[in-house]
Amino acid sequence: MDYEKLNQVKTKCKGVLTRALNSDDPFKVIDAVRRSRLAFDIHGWPDQWPTWAIAVRDLEFHDDPLVQSAARDEADKWR
């Protein structure tokens, strides 16, 4: 496993997630989490992976049913 590449991917994904969370757009958060999961599948999973799982699980309680459904679909893939 290339730990240097993993750390680069983790840093990039964390920045994308932070920007998505700050945007207050739940679909950006779901997209950021999905893209991160796909990147982690390729390069390896960082120790901080729950950060992304928590971000998407929090959206399961959103007021919009479309957001809830999309968040549940993505959250199920983290199991």
C-alpha positions as CSV (number, residue, x, y, z in Angstrom):
1,M,0.0,0.0,0.0
2,D,1.3,3.4,-0.9
3,Y,0.8,5.4,2.3
4,E,2.0,8.7,0.8
5,K,-0.7,8.4,-1.9
6,L,-3.3,7.5,0.7
7,N,-2.4,10.6,2.7
8,Q,-2.7,12.8,-0.4
9,V,-6.1,11.3,-1.2
10,K,-7.3,11.6,2.3
11,T,-6.2,15.3,2.5
12,K,-7.9,16.1,-0.8
13,C,-11.1,14.3,0.2
14,K,-11.2,16.0,3.6
15,G,-11.0,19.4,1.9
16,V,-13.8,18.5,-0.5
17,L,-15.9,17.3,2.4
18,T,-15.3,20.4,4.4
19,R,-16.2,22.7,1.5
20,A,-19.4,20.6,0.9
21,L,-20.4,20.8,4.6
22,N,-19.8,24.6,4.6
23,S,-21.9,25.0,1.5
24,D,-25.1,23.9,3.3
25,D,-26.0,21.9,0.2
26,P,-26.8,18.3,1.3
27,F,-26.4,16.9,-2.2
28,K,-22.8,18.3,-2.4
29,V,-22.1,16.5,0.9
30,I,-23.5,13.2,-0.5
31,D,-21.5,13.6,-3.7
32,A,-18.3,14.4,-1.7
33,V,-18.9,11.3,0.5
34,R,-19.6,9.1,-2.6
35,R,-16.5,10.3,-4.4
36,S,-14.4,9.8,-1.3
37,R,-15.6,6.2,-0.8
38,L,-14.7,5.4,-4.4
39,A,-11.2,6.9,-4.0
40,F,-10.7,5.0,-0.7
41,D,-11.7,1.8,-2.5
42,I,-8.8,2.4,-4.9
43,H,-6.1,3.8,-2.6
44,G,-6.9,2.4,0.8
45,W,-9.0,3.5,3.8
46,P,-7.6,6.1,6.2
47,D,-8.1,5.7,9.9
48,Q,-10.4,8.7,9.9
49,W,-12.9,7.1,7.5
50,P,-15.8,7.5,10.0
51,T,-15.7,11.3,9.3
52,W,-17.2,10.7,5.9
53,A,-19.7,8.0,7.2
54,I,-20.9,10.4,9.9
55,A,-21.4,13.2,7.5
56,V,-23.7,11.2,5.3
57,R,-25.5,9.5,8.2
58,D,-26.4,12.9,9.7
59,L,-28.3,13.7,6.5
60,E,-30.6,10.7,7.0
61,F,-32.5,13.0,9.4
62,H,-32.8,15.9,7.0
63,D,-36.3,17.5,6.4
64,D,-36.3,16.8,2.6
65,P,-37.3,13.2,1.8
66,L,-35.1,13.2,-1.3
67,V,-32.1,14.1,0.8
68,Q,-33.0,11.4,3.3
69,S,-33.3,8.8,0.6
70,A,-30.1,9.7,-1.2
71,A,-28.2,9.8,2.2
72,R,-29.6,6.4,3.2
73,D,-28.5,4.9,-0.2
74,E,-25.0,6.2,0.3
75,A,-24.8,5.4,4.0
76,D,-25.8,1.7,3.3
77,K,-22.7,1.5,1.1
78,W,-20.5,2.3,4.0
79,R,-21.4,-0.8,6.0
